[in-house]
Amino acid sequence: MGLLTAAAAATLGAGGAVIAVPVLLGAVGFTSVGIAASSYAAGMMSTAAIANGGGVAAGSLVAVLQSAGMAGLSTATTAAVAGTGGLTAGLLGIFI
């Protein structure tokens, strides 16, 4: 595939990733009102709490994902997600 195709794929990948991440967080249970009962996120939280003696450690994966689910992605995180999505799609556009 050509360079133009790779650039288009990268652009679409970046935009798609920024849109998909909040949707995926909600789908697994990290919602704007907290962790949804009986969801994958609830299982992650339970496992993390058991491993840490009853509480979820600040800065842990569960805590970070819950923060993103409740408050949305920060500017830096949005840029990182867009960069990763764009890079992945661009590379796929080149090699496929």
C-alpha distances in whole Angstrom, upper triangle without the diagonal:
4,7,8,6,7,11,11,11,13,15,16,16,19,21,20,22,25,26,25,27,31,30,30,33,35,34,35,38,38,39,41,44,44,43,43,45,44,41,38,39,43,42,41,43,46,45,44,48,49,48,49,53,52,50,47,46,45,41,40,37,39,41,38,36,39,39,36,37,40,39,35,33,34,32,31,30,28,26,26,24,22,21,20,18,16,16,15,13,11,11,10,7,6,7,7
4,5,5,6,9,10,11,12,14,16,16,18,20,21,22,25,26,26,28,31,31,31,34,36,35,36,39,39,40,41,45,45,44,44,47,46,42,40,41,44,44,42,45,48,46,46,49,51,49,50,54,54,51,47,47,45,42,41,38,40,42,38,37,40,40,36,37,40,39,35,33,33,31,30,30,28,25,25,24,22,20,20,19,16,15,16,13,11,11,12,8,7,10,10
4,5,5,6,9,10,10,12,14,15,16,18,20,21,23,24,25,27,30,30,30,32,35,34,36,38,37,39,39,43,43,42,43,46,46,42,39,40,43,43,41,43,47,45,44,48,50,48,49,52,52,49,46,45,43,40,39,36,39,40,36,35,38,38,34,36,38,37,33,30,31,28,27,27,25,23,23,22,19,18,18,17,14,13,14,12,9,10,12,8,7,11,12
4,5,5,6,9,10,11,12,14,15,17,18,20,22,23,24,26,29,29,29,32,34,33,35,38,37,37,38,42,42,42,42,45,45,41,39,39,43,43,41,43,47,46,45,48,50,49,49,53,52,50,46,45,43,40,40,37,39,40,36,35,38,37,33,35,37,36,32,30,30,28,27,27,24,22,23,22,19,18,19,17,14,14,15,13,10,12,13,9,10,13,14
4,5,5,6,9,10,11,12,14,16,16,18,20,21,21,24,27,27,27,29,31,31,32,35,35,35,37,40,40,40,40,43,42,39,37,37,41,41,39,41,44,43,43,46,48,47,48,51,50,48,44,44,42,39,38,35,37,38,35,33,36,36,32,33,36,35,31,29,30,27,27,26,24,22,22,21,18,17,17,15,12,13,13,10,8,10,10,6,8,11,11
4,5,5,6,9,10,10,12,14,15,16,18,20,20,22,25,25,25,28,30,29,31,34,33,34,35,39,38,38,38,41,41,37,35,35,39,39,36,39,42,41,40,43,45,44,45,48,48,45,41,41,39,36,35,32,34,35,32,30,34,33,30,31,34,33,29,26,27,25,24,23,21,19,19,18,15,14,14,12,10,10,10,8,5,7,8,4,6,9,10
4,5,5,6,9,10,11,13,14,15,17,19,20,21,24,25,25,27,29,29,31,33,32,33,34,37,37,37,38,41,41,37,35,35,39,39,37,39,42,41,40,43,46,44,45,48,48,45,41,40,38,35,35,32,34,35,31,30,33,32,29,30,33,31,27,25,25,23,22,22,19,17,18,17,14,13,14,12,9,10,11,9,6,9,11,8,9,13,13
4,5,5,6,8,10,11,12,14,16,17,18,20,23,23,23,26,28,28,29,32,31,32,32,36,36,36,36,40,39,36,34,34,38,38,36,38,41,41,40,43,45,44,45,48,47,45,41,41,39,35,35,32,34,35,31,29,32,32,28,29,32,30,26,24,25,23,23,22,19,18,18,17,14,14,15,12,9,11,12,9,8,11,11,8,11,14,14
4,5,5,6,8,10,10,12,14,15,15,18,21,21,21,23,25,25,27,29,29,29,31,34,34,33,34,37,36,33,31,31,35,35,33,35,38,38,37,40,42,41,42,45,45,42,38,38,36,33,33,29,31,32,29,27,30,30,26,27,30,29,25,23,24,22,22,21,18,17,17,15,12,12,12,10,7,9,9,5,5,9,8,6,9,12,11
4,5,5,6,9,10,10,12,14,15,16,19,20,20,22,25,25,26,28,27,28,29,33,33,32,33,36,36,32,30,30,34,34,32,34,37,36,35,38,41,39,40,43,43,40,36,36,34,30,30,27,29,30,26,25,28,27,24,25,28,27,23,20,21,19,19,18,15,14,14,12,9,9,9,7,4,6,7,5,4,8,9,8,10,13,13
4,5,5,6,8,10,11,13,14,16,18,19,20,22,24,24,26,28,27,27,28,32,32,32,33,36,36,32,31,30,34,35,33,34,38,37,36,39,42,40,41,44,43,40,37,36,34,31,31,28,29,30,26,25,28,27,23,24,27,25,22,19,20,18,18,17,14,13,14,12,9,9,11,9,6,9,10,8,8,12,12,11,13,16,16
4,5,5,6,8,10,11,12,14,17,17,17,20,22,22,24,26,25,25,26,30,30,30,30,34,33,30,28,28,32,33,31,33,36,36,35,38,40,39,40,43,42,39,36,36,34,31,30,27,28,29,26,24,26,26,22,23,26,25,21,19,20,19,19,18,15,14,15,13,10,11,12,8,7,11,11,8,9,12,12,11,14,16,16
4,6,5,6,9,10,10,12,15,15,15,18,20,20,21,24,23,24,25,28,28,28,28,31,31,27,26,25,29,30,28,30,33,32,32,35,37,36,37,40,39,36,33,33,31,28,27,24,25,26,23,21,24,24,20,21,24,23,19,17,19,18,17,15,13,13,12,10,8,9,8,5,5,8,7,5,8,10,10,10,13,15,15
4,5,5,6,9,10,11,14,15,15,17,19,20,21,23,22,23,23,27,27,27,28,31,31,28,26,25,29,30,27,29,33,32,31,34,36,35,36,39,38,35,31,31,29,26,26,23,24,25,21,20,22,22,18,19,22,21,17,14,16,14,14,12,10,9,9,7,4,6,7,5,4,8,9,8,9,12,13,13,15,18,18
4,5,5,6,9,10,12,13,14,16,18,19,21,23,21,21,22,25,26,26,27,30,31,27,26,25,29,30,28,29,33,33,32,34,37,36,37,40,38,36,32,32,30,27,27,24,25,25,22,20,22,21,18,18,21,19,16,14,15,14,15,13,10,10,12,9,6,9,11,8,8,12,12,11,12,15,15,15,18,20,20
4,6,5,6,9,11,11,12,14,16,16,18,20,19,20,21,24,24,24,25,28,28,24,23,23,26,27,26,27,31,31,30,33,35,35,35,38,37,34,31,31,29,26,26,23,23,24,21,19,21,21,17,17,20,20,16,14,17,16,17,14,11,13,13,10,8,11,11,7,9,12,11,10,13,15,14,15,18,19,19
4,5,5,6,9,10,10,12,14,15,16,18,17,18,19,23,22,22,23,26,26,22,21,20,24,25,23,25,28,28,27,30,32,31,32,35,34,31,27,27,26,23,22,19,20,21,18,16,18,18,14,15,18,17,14,12,14,14,14,11,9,10,10,6,6,9,8,5,8,11,10,10,13,15,14,15,18,20,19
4,6,6,8,9,11,12,14,15,17,18,16,16,17,21,21,21,22,26,26,23,21,20,24,25,23,24,28,28,27,29,32,31,32,35,33,30,27,27,25,22,22,19,20,20,17,15,17,16,12,13,16,15,11,9,11,11,12,9,6,8,9,6,6,9,10,8,10,13,13,13,15,18,18,19,21,23,23
4,6,6,7,9,11,12,13,15,17,15,15,16,19,20,20,21,24,25,21,20,20,23,25,23,24,28,28,27,30,33,32,33,35,34,31,28,28,26,24,24,20,21,21,18,16,17,17,13,13,16,15,11,11,13,14,15,13,10,12,13,10,9,13,13,11,13,16,15,15,17,20,19,20,23,24,24
4,6,5,6,9,10,10,12,14,14,14,16,19,19,18,19,22,22,18,17,17,21,22,20,22,25,26,25,28,30,30,30,33,32,29,26,26,25,23,22,18,19,20,17,14,16,17,13,12,15,16,12,12,15,16,16,13,11,14,13,10,10,14,13,10,13,16,14,14,17,19,18,19,22,23,22
4,5,5,6,9,10,11,12,11,12,14,17,16,16,17,20,21,17,16,14,18,19,18,19,22,23,22,24,27,27,27,30,28,26,22,23,21,19,18,15,15,16,13,10,13,13,9,9,13,13,10,9,12,14,14,10,9,12,11,8,10,13,12,10,14,16,15,15,18,20,19,21,24,24,24
4,5,5,6,9,10,11,9,9,10,14,14,14,15,18,19,16,15,14,17,19,18,18,22,23,22,24,27,27,27,30,28,25,22,22,21,19,18,15,15,15,13,10,11,11,8,7,10,10,7,8,11,13,15,11,10,14,14,11,13,16,15,14,17,19,18,19,22,23,23,24,27,28,28
4,5,5,6,9,10,10,9,11,14,15,14,14,17,18,14,14,14,17,19,18,19,22,23,23,25,27,28,28,31,29,26,23,25,23,22,21,18,17,18,16,12,13,14,11,9,12,13,10,12,15,17,18,15,14,17,17,13,15,18,17,15,18,20,19,19,22,24,23,24,27,28,27
4,5,5,6,9,9,10,13,15,15,13,13,16,16,13,11,11,15,16,15,17,20,20,20,23,25,25,26,28,27,25,21,23,22,20,19,15,14,16,14,11,12,14,11,9,13,14,12,12,16,18,19,15,14,17,16,13,15,18,16,14,18,20,18,18,22,23,22,23,26,27,26
4,5,5,6,5,7,10,12,11,10,11,14,15,11,10,9,12,14,13,14,17,18,17,20,22,22,23,25,24,21,18,19,18,17,16,12,11,13,11,7,8,10,8,6,10,12,10,11,14,17,17,14,14,17,16,13,16,18,17,16,19,21,20,21,24,25,24,26,29,29,29
4,6,5,5,5,8,10,10,9,9,12,13,10,10,9,12,14,14,15,18,19,19,21,23,24,25,27,24,22,19,21,20,19,18,15,13,14,14,10,10,12,10,7,9,12,11,13,16,19,20,17,16,20,19,16,18,21,20,19,22,24,23,23,27,28,27,29,32,32,31
4,5,7,8,12,13,13,11,10,12,12,9,9,9,12,14,14,15,18,19,19,21,23,24,25,27,25,23,21,23,23,22,20,17,15,17,16,12,12,15,13,10,13,16,14,16,19,22,22,19,18,22,21,18,20,22,21,19,22,24,22,23,26,27,26,28,31,31,29
4,6,9,12,13,12,9,8,11,10,6,5,6,9,10,10,12,14,15,16,18,20,21,22,24,22,20,18,20,20,19,17,14,12,14,14,10,11,14,13,10,13,16,15,16,20,22,22,19,19,22,21,18,20,23,21,20,23,25,23,23,27,28,26,29,31,31,30
4,6,9,10,8,5,5,8,8,5,6,5,7,10,10,10,13,15,15,16,19,20,21,23,20,18,16,19,19,18,16,14,11,13,13,10,9,12,12,8,11,14,14,16,19,22,23,19,20,23,22,19,22,25,23,22,26,27,25,26,30,31,30,32,35,34,34
4,7,8,6,5,7,10,12,9,9,6,9,11,10,10,14,15,15,16,19,20,20,22,20,17,14,16,16,15,14,12,9,10,10,7,5,8,8,5,7,10,10,12,16,19,20,16,17,20,19,17,20,23,21,21,24,26,25,26,29,30,29,31,34,34,34
4,5,5,6,7,11,13,11,12,9,11,14,14,13,16,18,18,19,22,23,23,25,22,19,17,19,18,18,17,15,12,13,13,10,8,9,9,5,6,9,10,13,16,19,20,17,17,21,21,19,21,24,23,22,25,28,26,27,30,32,31,33,36,36,35
4,6,8,10,13,16,14,15,13,14,18,17,16,19,21,20,21,24,25,24,26,23,20,18,20,18,18,18,17,14,13,13,11,8,9,9,6,4,7,8,12,14,18,19,17,17,21,21,19,21,24,24,23,26,29,28,29,32,33,33,34,37,38,37
4,7,8,11,15,14,16,13,13,17,17,15,18,20,20,19,23,24,23,25,21,19,17,19,18,19,19,18,15,14,15,13,10,11,11,8,6,10,12,15,18,21,23,20,21,24,25,23,25,28,27,27,30,32,31,32,35,37,36,38,41,41,41
4,6,9,12,11,13,10,10,13,13,11,14,17,16,16,19,20,20,21,18,15,14,16,16,16,16,15,12,11,12,11,7,9,11,8,7,10,12,15,18,21,22,20,21,24,24,22,25,28,27,26,30,31,30,32,35,36,35,37,40,40,40
4,6,9,8,9,6,6,10,10,8,11,14,13,14,16,18,18,19,16,14,13,15,16,16,15,13,10,11,12,10,7,10,11,9,9,13,14,16,19,23,23,20,21,25,24,22,25,27,26,26,29,31,29,31,34,35,34,36,39,39,38
4,6,6,9,7,7,10,11,11,12,15,16,16,18,20,21,22,19,17,16,19,19,20,18,16,13,14,16,13,11,14,14,11,12,15,16,19,22,25,26,23,23,27,26,24,26,29,28,27,30,32,30,31,35,35,34,37,40,39,38
4,5,9,8,6,9,11,11,11,14,15,15,17,19,20,21,18,17,16,20,21,22,20,18,15,16,18,16,13,17,18,14,15,19,20,22,25,29,29,26,27,30,29,27,30,32,30,30,33,35,33,34,37,38,37,39,42,42,41
4,7,8,6,7,10,11,10,13,15,15,16,19,20,21,18,18,17,21,22,23,20,18,15,17,19,17,15,19,19,16,18,21,22,24,27,30,31,27,28,31,30,27,30,33,30,30,33,34,32,33,37,37,36,38,41,40,39
4,5,5,7,9,10,11,13,14,15,17,19,20,21,19,18,17,20,21,21,18,16,13,15,17,14,13,16,16,14,15,19,19,21,24,27,27,24,25,28,26,24,27,29,27,26,29,31,28,29,33,33,32,35,37,37,36
4,5,5,6,9,10,11,12,14,16,17,18,20,18,18,15,18,19,19,16,13,11,14,15,12,12,16,16,13,16,19,19,20,23,26,26,22,23,26,24,22,25,27,24,23,27,28,26,27,31,31,29,32,35,34,33
4,5,5,6,9,10,10,12,14,15,16,18,16,15,12,15,16,16,13,11,8,10,12,9,9,12,13,11,13,16,16,17,20,23,23,20,21,24,22,20,23,25,23,23,27,28,26,27,31,31,30,33,35,35,34
4,5,5,6,9,10,10,12,14,15,16,14,13,12,15,16,17,14,13,9,12,14,12,10,14,15,13,14,18,19,20,23,26,26,23,24,28,26,24,27,29,27,27,30,31,30,31,34,35,34,36,39,38,38
4,5,5,6,9,10,11,12,14,15,14,14,12,15,17,18,14,13,10,13,15,13,13,17,17,16,18,21,21,22,25,28,28,24,26,29,27,25,28,30,27,27,31,31,29,31,34,34,33,36,38,37,37
4,5,5,6,9,10,11,12,14,13,12,10,12,14,14,11,9,7,10,12,10,11,14,15,14,16,19,19,20,22,26,25,21,23,26,24,22,25,27,24,25,28,29,27,29,32,32,31,34,36,35,35
4,5,5,6,9,10,10,12,10,9,7,10,12,13,10,9,6,9,11,10,10,13,15,14,15,18,19,20,22,25,25,22,24,27,25,23,27,28,26,27,30,31,29,31,34,34,34,37,39,38,38
4,5,5,6,9,10,11,9,9,8,12,15,16,13,13,10,12,15,14,13,17,18,17,18,21,22,24,26,29,29,25,28,30,28,27,30,32,29,30,34,34,32,34,37,37,37,40,42,41,41
4,5,5,6,9,10,10,10,9,12,15,15,12,12,10,13,15,15,15,18,19,19,20,23,24,24,26,30,28,25,28,30,27,26,30,31,28,29,33,33,31,33,36,36,35,38,40,39,39
4,6,5,6,9,8,7,6,8,11,12,8,9,7,10,12,13,13,15,17,17,19,21,22,22,24,27,26,23,26,28,25,25,28,29,27,28,32,31,30,33,35,35,35,38,40,39,39
4,5,5,6,5,4,5,8,11,13,11,12,10,11,14,15,14,16,19,19,19,22,23,24,25,29,28,25,28,30,28,27,31,32,30,31,35,35,34,36,39,38,38,41,43,42,43
4,5,5,5,7,8,11,14,16,13,14,13,14,18,18,17,20,22,22,23,25,27,27,29,32,31,28,31,33,31,30,34,35,32,33,37,37,35,38,41,40,40,43,45,44,44
4,6,8,8,9,10,13,15,12,13,12,14,17,17,18,20,22,22,23,26,27,27,28,31,30,27,30,32,29,29,32,33,31,32,35,35,34,36,39,38,38,41,43,42,42
4,6,6,6,7,11,13,10,13,12,13,16,17,17,19,21,22,22,24,26,26,27,30,29,26,29,31,29,29,33,33,31,33,36,36,35,37,40,39,40,43,44,43,44
4,6,9,10,13,16,14,16,15,15,19,20,19,21,24,24,24,27,28,29,30,33,32,30,33,35,32,32,36,37,35,36,40,39,38,41,43,43,43,46,48,47,47
4,7,9,13,16,14,16,14,14,18,19,17,19,22,22,22,24,26,27,28,32,31,29,31,34,32,31,35,36,34,35,39,39,38,40,43,43,43,46,48,47,47
4,6,9,12,11,13,11,11,14,16,14,16,19,19,19,21,23,24,25,28,27,25,28,31,29,28,32,33,31,33,36,36,35,38,41,40,41,44,45,45,45
4,6,9,7,9,7,7,11,12,11,13,15,16,16,18,20,20,21,25,24,22,24,27,25,25,28,29,28,29,32,33,32,34,37,37,37,40,42,41,42
4,6,6,9,8,7,10,12,12,13,16,17,17,18,20,20,20,24,22,20,24,26,24,24,28,28,27,28,32,32,31,34,36,36,37,39,41,41,41
4,6,9,9,6,8,11,11,10,13,15,15,16,17,17,17,21,19,18,21,23,21,22,25,26,25,27,30,30,30,33,35,35,36,38,40,40,41
4,7,8,6,6,10,10,10,12,14,15,15,16,15,15,18,16,15,18,20,18,19,22,23,21,24,26,26,26,29,31,31,32,35,36,36,37
4,5,5,6,9,10,11,12,14,15,16,17,16,17,20,18,16,19,21,19,19,22,23,21,23,26,26,26,28,31,30,31,34,35,35,36
4,5,5,6,8,10,11,12,14,15,15,14,16,19,17,14,17,19,16,16,20,20,18,20,23,23,22,25,28,27,28,31,32,32,33
4,6,5,6,9,10,10,12,14,14,15,16,20,19,16,18,21,19,18,21,23,21,22,25,26,25,27,30,30,30,33,35,34,35
4,6,5,6,9,10,11,12,13,13,15,18,17,15,18,20,18,18,22,23,22,23,26,27,26,28,31,31,32,34,36,36,37
4,5,5,6,9,10,11,11,10,11,15,14,11,14,16,15,14,18,19,18,19,23,23,23,25,27,28,29,31,33,33,34
4,5,5,6,9,10,10,10,12,15,15,11,13,16,15,13,17,19,17,18,21,22,22,23,26,27,27,29,32,32,32
4,5,5,6,8,9,11,13,17,17,14,16,19,18,17,20,22,21,21,24,26,25,27,29,30,30,33,35,35,35
4,5,5,6,7,8,10,14,14,12,14,17,16,16,19,21,20,21,24,25,25,27,29,30,31,33,35,36,36
4,6,5,5,5,8,11,12,9,10,14,13,12,15,18,17,17,20,22,22,23,26,27,27,29,32,32,33
4,6,6,8,11,14,15,12,13,17,16,14,17,20,19,19,22,24,23,24,27,29,28,30,33,33,33
4,6,9,11,15,16,14,15,18,19,17,20,22,22,22,25,27,27,28,30,32,32,34,36,37,37
4,7,8,12,14,12,12,16,17,16,18,21,21,21,24,26,26,27,29,31,31,33,35,36,36
4,7,10,12,10,9,13,14,12,14,17,18,17,20,22,22,23,26,27,28,29,32,33,33
4,7,8,6,6,9,10,9,11,14,14,15,17,19,20,21,23,25,25,27,29,30,31
4,5,5,6,9,10,10,12,14,15,16,18,20,21,22,24,26,27,28,30,31,32
4,5,5,6,9,10,10,12,14,15,16,18,20,21,22,24,26,26,28,30,31
4,5,5,6,9,10,10,12,14,15,16,18,20,21,22,24,25,27,28,30
4,5,5,6,8,10,10,12,14,15,16,18,19,21,22,24,26,27,28
4,5,5,6,8,10,10,12,14,15,16,18,20,21,22,24,26,26
4,5,5,6,9,10,10,12,14,15,16,18,20,21,22,24,25
4,5,5,6,8,10,10,12,14,15,16,18,20,21,22,24
4,5,5,6,8,10,11,12,14,15,16,18,20,21,22
4,5,5,6,8,10,10,12,14,15,16,18,20,21
4,6,5,6,8,10,10,12,14,15,16,18,20
4,5,5,6,9,10,11,12,14,15,16,18
4,6,5,6,8,10,11,12,14,15,16
4,5,5,6,8,10,10,12,14,15
4,6,5,6,8,10,11,12,14
4,5,5,6,9,10,11,12
4,5,5,6,9,10,10
4,5,5,6,9,10
4,5,5,6,8
4,5,5,6
4,6,6
4,6
4
